[in-house]
């Protein structure tokens, strides 16, 4: 791989190789014996045009644990905020001779455009409503560690699928690795013709969760949606928020996931988010560091020995 811009089109063998490498980093992180010489002498720049806590911090931590020089650009105080174009920013970054560039942007396709203009390996950390590949990888790693395989798992992705780049990346990855994916939500928040991606569509939460092995909740992205798509937060939770009664329709011991940040009482009840055995939300955060270490490591290798 030269870049990691999307899950769509990534061969299953490449996904498996990334997950296998990430698995080794989970063990190394827990022992504190990470290879800090892997990216020694390499420069990683995090360029986040949107707010982020988990993704930005985990990329910073991943780069530092591998020994890279890590720089995080605060767009609000950069020249971008003064009117500099994305292409001018690309030219500036290229002149700095950075090796790895992690980009989050509100416009779909922005990381792919930067990848055409810079010499660095580019990682898409989320672009518009397009994709969020490392989130899908960390979700897959979490499931593989808990269930052993993704093949034939029934995964229900619930909520605001229309605006979710996490949902799109997960649909591509999970179906490629043999999972049976459902999308569950109100008609206003389900993308048109999403069935073409190989998923089953449910508008009734109880039916969508019936027999599911995994329930993946999505954040209600009110900042991206027009008015009228949902009546109110209270009504949304009543019909599509995950509580004990709805979760009971899934298989016993079904795993609960959420990419964060969570809106408690809107997408998910606190007692479910904090469930000691079924919720793997905190585990997802830990897997995120390992997956991003694996991605940076693999891309650095593709660009030459570290």
PENOR-V650878 format. One record per backbone hydrogen bond with DSSP energy under -1.0 kcal/mol. CO is the residue of the C=O (numbers start at 1). NH is the residue of the N-H. If there is no record, write none. Layout:
BEGIN
[[CO,NH] [CO,NH]]
END
This chain:
BEGIN
[[4,124] [7,10] [11,15] [12,16] [13,17] [14,18] [15,19] [16,20] [17,21] [18,22] [19,23] [20,24] [21,25] [22,26] [23,27] [24,28] [25,29] [26,30] [27,31] [28,32] [28,33] [34,36] [35,38] [39,42] [42,69] [43,99] [43,100] [44,71] [45,102] [46,73] [47,104] [53,57] [54,58] [55,59] [56,60] [57,61] [58,62] [59,63] [60,64] [61,65] [62,66] [63,68] [64,67] [66,39] [69,44] [71,46] [74,77] [75,78] [78,81] [79,82] [79,84] [80,83] [85,89] [86,90] [87,91] [88,92] [89,93] [90,94] [91,95] [94,97] [99,121] [100,45] [101,123] [102,47] [103,125] [104,49] [105,128] [107,110] [109,113] [110,114] [111,115] [114,117] [114,118] [121,101] [122,4] [123,103] [126,105] [127,130] [131,127] [132,136] [133,137] [134,138] [135,139] [136,140] [137,141] [138,142] [139,143] [140,144] [141,145] [142,146] [143,147] [144,148] [150,153] [153,180] [154,213] [154,214] [155,182] [156,216] [157,184] [158,218] [159,161] [161,164] [164,168] [165,169] [166,170] [167,171] [168,172] [169,173] [170,174] [171,175] [172,176] [173,177] [174,179] [175,178] [178,152] [180,155] [181,200] [182,157] [183,202] [184,159] [186,189] [187,190] [189,162] [191,194] [193,196] [194,197] [195,198] [200,183] [202,185] [204,208] [205,209] [209,212] [212,251] [213,255] [214,156] [215,257] [216,158] [220,222] [221,224] [226,229] [232,236] [233,237] [234,238] [235,239] [236,240] [237,241] [242,269] [243,247] [244,248] [246,249] [247,250] [249,211] [251,254] [255,215] [256,280] [257,217] [263,266] [263,267] [267,242] [268,265] [269,273] [270,274] [272,275] [278,256] [280,284] [281,285] [282,286] [283,287] [284,288] [285,289] [286,290] [287,291] [288,292] [289,293] [290,294] [291,295] [292,296] [293,297] [294,298] [295,299] [296,300] [297,301] [298,302] [299,303] [301,304]]
END
